[in-house]
Amino acid sequence: MKRLTVGIIGAGPAGIAAGVECKAKGINRVFLFEKGTKFCSTIRRLYPANKRVDKDYKGITVINEGICSFETETKEEFLQRMKKYIQDYDIQVEYNLEINGLEKKGDDYILKAGTFHIAEAHIVIIATGIFDRPKKPSYPIPEEVKERVFFELPKELPHGEKILIVGGGNTAAELACLLAGKCDVYLSYRRPQFFRINEENLKELEKRKEDIKFFLGSEIKALEAHNGAVKVLFNDGHSESFSKIFYCLGGSTPKIFLEKMGISFSDNKPVIDEFGESNLERVFLIGDIAVKRGSIMFAFNSAHRAVKRMLEKYPNIQLL
């Protein structure tokens, strides 16, 4: 488990800028965790080739406050700029790893990915953005079963129930391992074998193979309500009923993600101070997840303010 001074969740513009600000201020043991395979994954996904990345968003000019800045340029130029920041400041990033939980440990926080303790950090900066939304299947979810179908982990996990988990990525594997032994767990994946799951999760699935039933190479055709449960109709003609279904197809809703970590909300917005610090001491929110503005320059500036505040309020972090 990594021992960090600052753990940063998300490697988009805000997360990278936070890493740059930390390294420039002499803070050691700074690490970014990104669930995608590359940095700035939202820009890569949502911006077509050669699309203009605007410095002034919706006509609002934001004055640069910190190190990271840019002028209006193409998507490719902007990504090259961010790559250079990562290289020039020796920013350490671990990709394909989704941090989805925090656990307090003394004056530090444990960063968790499902059941795994990934790192212990004195300060946590959450910079995940707001654009991810849970992906849903192509077939409709009947109104009668919607309360039994989930696209996010609920605050309270089920116990003693028959559960179907749909998906072939790390989130699906981690949830299956988390519920194994507590529920009757089934894991459905459309491919005949896993190929997007990291080695640690594959090992954990192997350890729990007696407690998890695998439906590999299975396609779901439809869902139906049946005796207070959800009946799943598979393409091969097989059908089976479950008390709950969890779809782990990618994407996450920021509010549920933050509430699971213990972040307070008011009027549907996270409670933070002017520097982005939340109700959890030494846990900062920056970028769009803190204030929905859509401006990359705002994301850069929020990273600068958060790190500046960290040094003022917690000056010992430069000694860690």
C-alpha positions, -999 to 999 in steps of 0.1 A, spaced: 0 0 0 14 34 -10 22 59 17 14 93 3 14 129 14 -13 138 -12 -35 113 -30 -53 129 -60 -83 111 -75 -87 119 -111 -62 127 -139 -81 154 -158 -71 190 -160 -79 197 -123 -61 166 -110 -30 172 -131 -29 209 -121 -31 198 -84 -2 175 -90 18 202 -107 11 227 -78 21 202 -52 53 192 -69 62 229 -75 58 236 -38 81 209 -28 55 184 -15 68 149 -18 49 116 -23 22 129 -45 2 104 -66 -27 105 -90 -52 77 -95 -72 76 -128 -99 50 -136 -94 55 -173 -65 42 -194 -52 78 -202 -51 112 -187 -79 137 -196 -102 109 -206 -133 131 -208 -117 154 -233 -104 125 -253 -139 109 -253 -162 140 -258 -140 162 -281 -138 152 -317 -105 155 -336 -92 191 -339 -120 205 -318 -112 239 -303 -105 239 -265 -115 274 -254 -98 293 -226 -128 316 -222 -158 293 -215 -192 307 -225 -178 341 -229 -165 343 -193 -128 352 -190 -110 335 -161 -77 350 -151 -49 325 -145 -39 322 -108 -15 293 -107 11 274 -128 -12 257 -153 -26 278 -181 -33 277 -218 -45 297 -247 -74 285 -270 -60 256 -290 -70 223 -305 -78 191 -286 -45 176 -297 -25 206 -287 -41 207 -253 -35 170 -247 2 175 -256 3 204 -232 -10 183 -203 14 155 -212 42 179 -209 31 191 -175 30 154 -164 66 149 -177 81 182 -166 68 179 -130 73 141 -128 37 135 -120 31 99 -110 -2 84 -123 -17 50 -119 -43 43 -146 -71 18 -148 -77 21 -111 -110 35 -98 -108 48 -62 -144 46 -48 -140 47 -11 -122 66 18 -116 53 53 -103 74 81 -72 61 98 -59 84 125 -48 116 108 -47 99 74 -72 84 49 -71 50 33 -80 52 -5 -100 21 -15 -108 4 -47 -136 -20 -38 -122 -42 -11 -86 -32 -17 -66 -7 3 -46 11 -24 -29 40 -5 -27 58 27 -27 96 22 -25 125 47 -44 148 23 -69 137 -4 -79 158 -35 -109 147 -54 -109 159 -90 -131 134 -108 -152 158 -129 -189 155 -134 -193 141 -169 -195 104 -161 -229 89 -158 -237 52 -153 -240 34 -186 -273 15 -190 -283 -15 -211 -300 -12 -245 -331 -31 -233 -357 -13 -211 -359 -16 -174 -396 -23 -165 -411 2 -141 -421 -27 -117 -385 -37 -110 -367 -3 -110 -364 -3 -72 -344 -36 -75 -321 -25 -103 -290 -4 -95 -264 14 -116 -245 26 -85 -236 9 -52 -262 18 -26 -251 32 8 -261 -1 24 -250 -33 7 -274 -63 6 -270 -93 28 -284 -128 24 -299 -121 -10 -296 -135 -45 -277 -109 -65 -268 -106 -102 -239 -84 -111 -236 -75 -148 -203 -63 -162 -168 -75 -170 -146 -47 -155 -129 -40 -122 -160 -25 -106 -180 -56 -113 -152 -78 -100 -147 -58 -69 -185 -58 -61 -187 -95 -66 -157 -101 -42 -173 -77 -17 -206 -95 -17 -192 -131 -19 -200 -150 12 -226 -125 22 -250 -130 -7 -257 -156 -33 -237 -139 -60 -239 -144 -98 -216 -125 -122 -228 -121 -159 -204 -110 -186 -211 -110 -224 -176 -122 -233 -163 -158 -227 -135 -145 -205 -124 -114 -186 -99 -91 -203 -104 -57 -187 -98 -68 -151 -65 -61 -134 -44 -89 -120 -52 -83 -84 -90 -85 -90 -85 -116 -111 -67 -132 -81 -95 -122 -58 -121 -137 -81 -101 -169 -82 -100 -170 -44 -138 -166 -42 -147 -188 -71 -167 -211 -47 -189 -182 -36 -195 -167 -71 -213 -183 -100 -201 -171 -133 -223 -166 -164 -195 -159 -190 -204 -155 -226 -240 -146 -216 -262 -119 -231 -292 -105 -213 -323 -101 -236 -348 -86 -212 -360 -81 -176 -394 -89 -162 -411 -86 -128 -418 -120 -112 -431 -127 -77 -414 -97 -62 -381 -103 -79 -364 -95 -112 -366 -123 -138 -337 -121 -162 -341 -135 -197 -309 -145 -214 -303 -148 -252 -297 -186 -249 -332 -192 -236 -321 -195 -200 -340 -174 -174 -335 -169 -137 -348 -146 -109 -328 -124 -86 -337 -101 -57 -314 -74 -70 -294 -66 -101 -263 -44 -101 -251 -31 -135 -214 -22 -135 -210 -10 -171 -190 21 -164 -196 56 -153 -205 70 -118 -227 97 -104 -206 121 -84 -231 127 -56 -234 90 -47 -196 86 -51 -190 115 -27 -217 106 -2 -202 71 1 -170 88 11 -187 109 38 -189 142 20 -219 163 32 -244 179 8 -267 209 10 -292 218 -17 -277 190 -38 -242 205 -37 -212 193 -18 -205 214 13 -170 230 8 -153 262 18 -138 287 -6 -107 266 -10 -125 234 -17 -121 217 17 -150 196 26 -165 186 59 -139 159 60 -107 176 72 -79 175 46 -103 163 19 -105 188 -9 -128 189 -40 -116 208 -71 -127 214 -106 -162 207 -119 -171 183 -91 -167 212 -67 -186 239 -86 -202 231 -119 -187 257 -143 -173 237 -172 -142 259 -174 -107 243 -177 -92 275 -164 -115 274 -133 -103 238 -128 -67 249 -129 -73 278 -105 -93 256 -80 -62 233 -79 -40 263 -72 -62 276 -44 -66 242 -28 -28 235 -27 -21 271 -14 -46 266 14 -31 232 22 3 247 28 -12 275 49 -34 253 71 -12 222 72 24 235 68 39 202 80 30 185 48 62 197 32 81 178 58 63 145 53 
